[in-house]
Amino acid sequence: MSHEMSFNHEEELLTLFDEEENEVLYRKMLEFHHPGFNKDYIILAEEGNFNDDDEEIELIPMINVPDENGDGGKFLPVETDEEWDMIEEIVNTQMDVPEE
């Protein structure tokens, strides 16, 4: 059993629906499995936010719950402080890319 975390930095665009059933385009920034929580996490950012250079991009962490087939099923919100802290640490280390 592997205790190592694997990270997927491959950016991908996903269309999700907000509370009002509007389509919103998100960019997948990071995807990883955390063995301690035994969950898959995905970090998203709203694609529309990339047009404005001045604005800090708001990252949206979600728990990726596969369906019965093992495919991507649904995204659930992160609810525990422990998970928020872990995600913040991961994001800070994995996405802290120095600007050229």
C-alpha positions in Angstrom: 0.0 0.0 0.0 1.5 3.3 -1.1 1.6 6.2 1.4 3.0 8.5 -1.1 0.9 11.3 -2.5 0.7 11.7 -6.3 0.0 15.0 -7.8 -1.6 15.8 -11.2 -0.7 19.3 -12.4 -2.2 18.8 -15.8 -4.6 21.7 -16.4 -8.0 20.8 -17.7 -11.2 22.7 -18.2 -14.4 21.5 -16.5 -17.9 22.7 -16.8 -19.8 22.7 -13.5 -23.2 24.1 -12.4 -23.6 26.6 -9.6 -26.5 26.8 -7.2 -28.7 28.6 -9.8 -27.9 25.8 -12.4 -25.8 28.2 -14.4 -22.8 26.7 -16.3 -19.5 27.8 -14.9 -16.2 27.0 -16.5 -13.4 26.0 -14.1 -9.8 25.2 -14.7 -8.4 22.3 -12.8 -5.2 23.5 -11.1 -4.2 20.5 -9.1 -5.5 17.0 -8.3 -4.1 14.7 -5.6 -4.9 11.7 -3.4 -4.2 12.1 0.3 -3.6 8.7 2.0 -4.2 10.1 5.5 -7.8 11.2 4.7 -8.1 8.5 2.0 -9.7 10.9 -0.4 -9.1 12.4 -3.8 -9.0 16.2 -3.9 -9.2 18.6 -6.8 -8.3 22.3 -6.7 -10.3 24.4 -9.1 -10.3 28.0 -10.2 -13.0 29.8 -12.1 -11.8 30.2 -15.7 -13.2 33.8 -15.9 -10.8 34.9 -13.2 -7.8 34.3 -15.5 -8.6 37.3 -17.6 -7.7 39.9 -15.0 -4.0 40.0 -14.2 -4.3 42.1 -11.1 -6.8 39.9 -9.3 -5.7 37.0 -7.1 -7.1 33.8 -8.3 -9.5 32.2 -5.8 -8.8 28.5 -5.5 -11.8 26.2 -4.8 -10.8 22.9 -3.2 -13.3 20.0 -3.6 -13.4 16.3 -2.7 -13.6 14.2 -5.8 -15.9 11.3 -5.1 -15.8 8.6 -7.8 -18.9 6.8 -8.8 -19.4 3.0 -8.7 -17.3 2.6 -11.9 -14.4 4.4 -10.4 -14.9 7.3 -12.8 -15.1 10.9 -11.6 -18.4 11.1 -9.9 -19.2 14.3 -8.0 -17.4 17.0 -6.2 -18.2 17.6 -2.5 -17.1 20.6 -0.5 -14.3 20.3 2.0 -15.8 20.5 5.5 -13.2 19.9 8.2 -10.6 22.3 9.4 -8.0 19.5 9.3 -8.6 19.0 5.6 -8.6 22.8 4.9 -5.2 23.1 6.7 -3.8 20.1 4.8 -5.1 21.5 1.5 -3.7 25.0 2.2 -0.3 23.4 2.9 -0.4 21.3 -0.2 -1.4 24.3 -2.4 1.4 26.4 -0.9 4.0 23.8 -1.6 2.8 22.5 -4.9 1.7 25.7 -6.5 4.2 28.1 -5.2 5.9 28.6 -8.6 8.4 31.4 -8.6 7.7 34.0 -11.3 10.4 34.4 -13.9 
